[in-house]
């Protein structure tokens, strides 16, 4: 198989990060030069409202190794990553955020570990430089997500890592309306390692991932990659049936003792109210799954590209 002319590709989604693009490109070029001069930097602008795209175009005009992709609207970080991976031509591909909390200086360490015989090397943020409440929320988010999705997630590991092209090729074949890069990487397998890296403070701007977006992402991942909620519903239904059976025995016993003055009233109201809630909840979960199936059948693309520079 002919070796690609591009040896190392950097894929970084950009959203509302105009003030960080210049520094990101400068630090990447400086650090990648020590690995190879056959590299490309792919910046995917994800429909932001600031001047990020103009900054990307400006950097592309200075260096043909820098490539820009502008999506038609905001499709989300993981869809933007997919767009970058589709365009990447390197034998090795690095995925990283644009906020410089993923330090370009760590790419060399990831590459050296990969050359020991690993197809995937993930960056483990041993000491996160986020606010305390964000770290607590992140740990809680990943614990709940692990439980509901049936997939174990490590809150210290995100997208930052280096991946061989043979990992990316099957990953791009996954047909899912929900794009979540870490889950897709776990699914494809291959030989994997992690190394500790320094996590930097964000030099400017703020994260676009708020509580609402994370909850929405968790729900989508759960519905797209796991049937555990359906199993939990079955367990819940069996538990309710057992409780109802035990309650029926208790009511029968009290009736035989003559301690119930008006037979059937309280048990009827409680049963109707309780089981109505249970049925509505079950139908709601089933409806969510059917909705995801409906979205998949329509086979809409997960992103649309508006412009490309230096393709």
Helices and strands as residue ranges (DSSP letters): E 8-14, G 18-20, H 21-32, E 39-45, H 52-62, E 66-71, H 77-87, E 92-95, G 104-106, H 107-114, E 120-125, H 132-149, E 157-164, H 165-171, H 181-188, E 192-197, H 211-225, H 228-257, H 265-298, E 305-309
